[in-house]
Amino acid sequence: MRVRVYAAAMLLAWSGAVIVAQGNKVTTPEQLDKVMKQVQMPAIQKALKSQAYGDARKALATAKENVLLSQSFWIEHKKDDAVKMNKETIGKIEALEKLIATDTVDAPAVEAALKEVGASCRTCHQQYRATDAENNFILKPGSIGG
C-alpha cells in the first residue's frame, strides 16, 4: 500500500513538473544557471549517505524538476545532443528514485545508481559547462552561438 501511495505521489509530482516546465521555459544562460544551481547534488549525496531517504526523495524530485526545466533551453538552442543527455539524466534520476522508494533499500544498488546519475550529469557538464573565477558552474562560452 505504501509503495502504491508513493508511486501515485511521484506520478502527481512528475505531472506537476511537466506542467511547470511547460509554463516556465528556460531560454537564457542566466535562467539555465538558476535552475541548474537548484539541482543540489551534494544534498542528494549527503542524504543518501546518511540513509535519510525521505530527504533524498525530496532532493531528487527537485533535481529532476530542474533538469526537466533546463530541457527547454537545449531545445530552444537546437542542441539535440544536450536534449538527449538531459533525457538520459532524468532516466537515471528516476531509476534512483525507484530504488529508494522501497521499504527495504538496497544500499549498494543506491550507491551504484547515484554514480550513474553523477556520470550522466558529468557528460553534459564536460560538453556545455565551465567554471567561473569563483568556481561556480556557468554555460561554457560559445556553447550556443550568438
C-alpha positions as a Markdown table, in Angstrom:
| # | Residue | x | y | z |
|---|---|---|---|---|
| 1 | Met | 0.0 | 0.0 | 0.0 |
| 2 | Arg | 2.8 | 2.4 | 1.0 |
| 3 | Val | 4.6 | 1.8 | -2.3 |
| 4 | Arg | 1.3 | 2.5 | -4.3 |
| 5 | Val | 0.7 | 5.8 | -2.4 |
| 6 | Tyr | 4.3 | 6.8 | -3.1 |
| 7 | Ala | 4.0 | 5.8 | -6.7 |
| 8 | Ala | 0.8 | 7.9 | -7.1 |
| 9 | Ala | 2.5 | 10.8 | -5.3 |
| 10 | Met | 5.5 | 10.6 | -7.7 |
| 11 | Leu | 3.2 | 10.5 | -10.7 |
| 12 | Leu | 1.4 | 13.5 | -9.5 |
| 13 | Ala | 4.7 | 15.3 | -8.8 |
| 14 | Trp | 6.1 | 14.4 | -12.2 |
| 15 | Ser | 2.9 | 15.6 | -13.9 |
| 16 | Gly | 3.2 | 18.9 | -11.9 |
| 17 | Ala | 6.8 | 19.2 | -13.1 |
| 18 | Val | 5.8 | 18.8 | -16.7 |
| 19 | Ile | 3.2 | 21.5 | -16.3 |
| 20 | Val | 5.7 | 23.8 | -14.6 |
| 21 | Ala | 8.2 | 23.1 | -17.3 |
| 22 | Gln | 5.7 | 24.0 | -20.0 |
| 23 | Gly | 4.9 | 27.2 | -18.2 |
| 24 | Asn | 8.4 | 28.3 | -17.3 |
| 25 | Lys | 10.6 | 27.9 | -20.4 |
| 26 | Val | 14.3 | 28.3 | -19.7 |
| 27 | Thr | 15.8 | 30.2 | -22.7 |
| 28 | Thr | 18.7 | 32.3 | -21.4 |
| 29 | Pro | 22.0 | 31.2 | -19.9 |
| 30 | Glu | 21.0 | 33.1 | -16.7 |
| 31 | Gln | 17.8 | 31.1 | -16.4 |
| 32 | Leu | 19.8 | 27.9 | -17.1 |
| 33 | Asp | 22.3 | 28.7 | -14.4 |
| 34 | Lys | 19.4 | 29.4 | -11.9 |
| 35 | Val | 17.6 | 26.1 | -12.5 |
| 36 | Met | 20.8 | 24.0 | -12.6 |
| 37 | Lys | 22.0 | 25.5 | -9.3 |
| 38 | Gln | 18.8 | 24.2 | -7.7 |
| 39 | Val | 19.8 | 20.6 | -8.5 |
| 40 | Gln | 22.0 | 20.3 | -5.4 |
| 41 | Met | 23.8 | 17.1 | -5.9 |
| 42 | Pro | 25.8 | 17.4 | -2.7 |
| 43 | Ala | 22.5 | 17.5 | -0.7 |
| 44 | Ile | 21.3 | 14.3 | -2.5 |
| 45 | Gln | 24.7 | 12.6 | -1.8 |
| 46 | Lys | 24.6 | 13.6 | 1.9 |
| 47 | Ala | 21.0 | 12.4 | 2.4 |
| 48 | Leu | 21.7 | 9.1 | 0.7 |
| 49 | Lys | 25.0 | 8.6 | 2.6 |
| 50 | Ser | 23.1 | 9.1 | 5.9 |
| 51 | Gln | 20.2 | 6.9 | 4.7 |
| 52 | Ala | 17.8 | 9.9 | 5.1 |
| 53 | Tyr | 15.7 | 8.6 | 2.3 |
| 54 | Gly | 12.9 | 11.0 | 2.8 |
| 55 | Asp | 15.3 | 13.9 | 2.4 |
| 56 | Ala | 16.8 | 12.2 | -0.6 |
| 57 | Arg | 13.4 | 11.7 | -2.3 |
| 58 | Lys | 12.7 | 15.4 | -1.9 |
| 59 | Ala | 16.1 | 16.5 | -3.2 |
| 60 | Leu | 15.8 | 14.1 | -6.1 |
| 61 | Ala | 12.3 | 15.4 | -7.0 |
| 62 | Thr | 13.8 | 18.9 | -7.0 |
| 63 | Ala | 16.7 | 17.8 | -9.1 |
| 64 | Lys | 14.5 | 16.1 | -11.6 |
| 65 | Glu | 12.2 | 19.1 | -11.9 |
| 66 | Asn | 15.1 | 21.4 | -12.6 |
| 67 | Val | 16.8 | 19.1 | -15.1 |
| 68 | Leu | 13.4 | 18.9 | -16.8 |
| 69 | Leu | 13.1 | 22.7 | -16.8 |
| 70 | Ser | 16.6 | 23.0 | -18.3 |
| 71 | Gln | 15.5 | 20.9 | -21.3 |
| 72 | Ser | 13.6 | 23.8 | -22.9 |
| 73 | Phe | 16.9 | 25.7 | -23.0 |
| 74 | Trp | 18.6 | 23.0 | -25.1 |
| 75 | Ile | 15.5 | 22.6 | -27.3 |
| 76 | Glu | 15.4 | 26.4 | -27.8 |
| 77 | His | 19.1 | 26.5 | -28.8 |
| 78 | Lys | 18.8 | 23.4 | -31.0 |
| 79 | Lys | 21.3 | 21.3 | -29.1 |
| 80 | Asp | 19.9 | 17.8 | -29.8 |
| 81 | Asp | 22.9 | 16.1 | -28.0 |
| 82 | Ala | 22.2 | 18.1 | -24.9 |
| 83 | Val | 18.5 | 17.2 | -25.1 |
| 84 | Lys | 19.5 | 13.5 | -25.3 |
| 85 | Met | 21.8 | 13.9 | -22.3 |
| 86 | Asn | 19.1 | 15.7 | -20.4 |
| 87 | Lys | 16.6 | 12.9 | -21.0 |
| 88 | Glu | 19.2 | 10.3 | -20.0 |
| 89 | Thr | 19.9 | 12.1 | -16.8 |
| 90 | Ile | 16.2 | 12.2 | -16.0 |
| 91 | Gly | 16.0 | 8.5 | -16.6 |
| 92 | Lys | 18.9 | 7.9 | -14.2 |
| 93 | Ile | 17.3 | 10.1 | -11.6 |
| 94 | Glu | 14.1 | 8.1 | -11.9 |
| 95 | Ala | 15.9 | 4.8 | -11.6 |
| 96 | Leu | 17.5 | 6.1 | -8.3 |
| 97 | Glu | 14.1 | 7.3 | -7.1 |
| 98 | Lys | 12.7 | 3.8 | -7.6 |
| 99 | Leu | 15.4 | 2.3 | -5.6 |
| 100 | Ile | 14.8 | 4.5 | -2.6 |
| 101 | Ala | 11.0 | 4.2 | -2.8 |
| 102 | Thr | 11.0 | 0.7 | -1.5 |
| 103 | Asp | 10.6 | -0.5 | 2.1 |
| 104 | Thr | 13.9 | -2.2 | 2.1 |
| 105 | Val | 16.6 | -0.1 | 0.4 |
| 106 | Asp | 19.5 | -1.9 | -1.3 |
| 107 | Ala | 22.3 | 0.5 | -0.3 |
| 108 | Pro | 24.9 | -0.9 | -2.8 |
| 109 | Ala | 22.3 | -0.5 | -5.6 |
| 110 | Val | 21.6 | 3.0 | -4.5 |
| 111 | Glu | 25.3 | 3.9 | -4.5 |
| 112 | Ala | 25.7 | 2.5 | -8.0 |
| 113 | Ala | 22.6 | 4.4 | -9.2 |
| 114 | Leu | 23.9 | 7.6 | -7.7 |
| 115 | Lys | 27.2 | 7.1 | -9.5 |
| 116 | Glu | 25.2 | 6.7 | -12.8 |
| 117 | Val | 23.4 | 10.0 | -12.1 |
| 118 | Gly | 26.7 | 11.7 | -11.4 |
| 119 | Ala | 28.2 | 10.3 | -14.6 |
| 120 | Ser | 25.2 | 11.4 | -16.6 |
| 121 | Cys | 25.5 | 14.9 | -15.2 |
| 122 | Arg | 29.2 | 15.0 | -15.9 |
| 123 | Thr | 28.7 | 14.1 | -19.5 |
| 124 | Cys | 26.7 | 17.2 | -20.1 |
| 125 | His | 28.9 | 19.4 | -17.9 |
| 126 | Gln | 32.0 | 18.3 | -19.8 |
| 127 | Gln | 30.4 | 19.4 | -23.1 |
| 128 | Tyr | 28.5 | 22.5 | -22.0 |
| 129 | Arg | 29.6 | 23.8 | -18.6 |
| 130 | Ala | 32.7 | 25.6 | -17.3 |
| 131 | Thr | 33.6 | 27.2 | -14.0 |
| 132 | Asp | 34.0 | 30.9 | -13.4 |
| 133 | Ala | 36.6 | 32.6 | -11.2 |
| 134 | Glu | 34.6 | 31.7 | -8.0 |
| 135 | Asn | 34.4 | 28.0 | -9.2 |
| 136 | Asn | 30.7 | 28.2 | -10.0 |
| 137 | Phe | 29.4 | 26.3 | -13.0 |
| 138 | Ile | 28.4 | 28.5 | -15.9 |
| 139 | Leu | 27.5 | 27.8 | -19.5 |
| 140 | Lys | 30.7 | 27.2 | -21.5 |
| 141 | Pro | 31.4 | 30.3 | -23.7 |
| 142 | Gly | 30.5 | 29.7 | -27.3 |
| 143 | Ser | 28.2 | 26.7 | -26.5 |
| 144 | Ile | 25.1 | 28.2 | -28.0 |
| 145 | Gly | 26.4 | 30.7 | -30.5 |
| 146 | Gly | 25.5 | 34.4 | -30.9 |
